[in-house]
Amino acid sequence: LYIQIAHLLLHAVALILRLRSLRREKLKAEFMSLAKSQFIAQSSHDLSQPLNAMSIFLEHLRPHVHDPDGKKIFYRLKSTHRKMRESFKAIMDLGKLEAGAITPEYKGVALDDVFARLKQEFEILAKEKDIGLTIRPCSLTVFTDPVLLDRMLRNLLSNAVKYTNTGRVVV
């Protein structure tokens, strides 16, 4: 009987120690999450200013670029700036999503409309890389948040075009 009581006490002590350890890990995870949220909030302001300034400078530069090679470089620079802005926005949205600051607004979304916009946007990039881009018609309507769906599909398509060196991308 005494051995069983001692055995139960050992298990109780082990359980208490494990609970303390889990509590410390939870507090550490909460602290890291808060630190990440604060970093993202601070970075948001610090990084958005140079991106906005770059956009203004690019618009002021446009009328001064006349030669074909210069125009080609200018439009690549504009494209790179757009990609940076989209990546930055995605990072900020991820932080907001994790913090619960973004609440999806569900509604019916016609996929053909979404795909038409994406095709128009990514056709140029695909042509620059000399790869094909095919987006097949789709008559489906889905019930989702249109902004979040658009960002997700844009990210997938962006990666598909970026990492396809030969051939084509089919959606």
Secondary structure as GFF3:
##gff-version 3
##sequence-region A 1 171
A	DSSP	alpha_helix	2	61	.	.	.	ID=ss1
A	DSSP	three_ten_helix	62	64	.	.	.	ID=ss2
A	DSSP	alpha_helix	68	99	.	.	.	ID=ss3
A	DSSP	beta_strand	107	110	.	.	.	ID=ss4
A	DSSP	alpha_helix	111	128	.	.	.	ID=ss5
A	DSSP	beta_strand	132	134	.	.	.	ID=ss6
A	DSSP	beta_strand	141	144	.	.	.	ID=ss7
A	DSSP	alpha_helix	146	163	.	.	.	ID=ss8
A	DSSP	beta_strand	168	170	.	.	.	ID=ss9
###
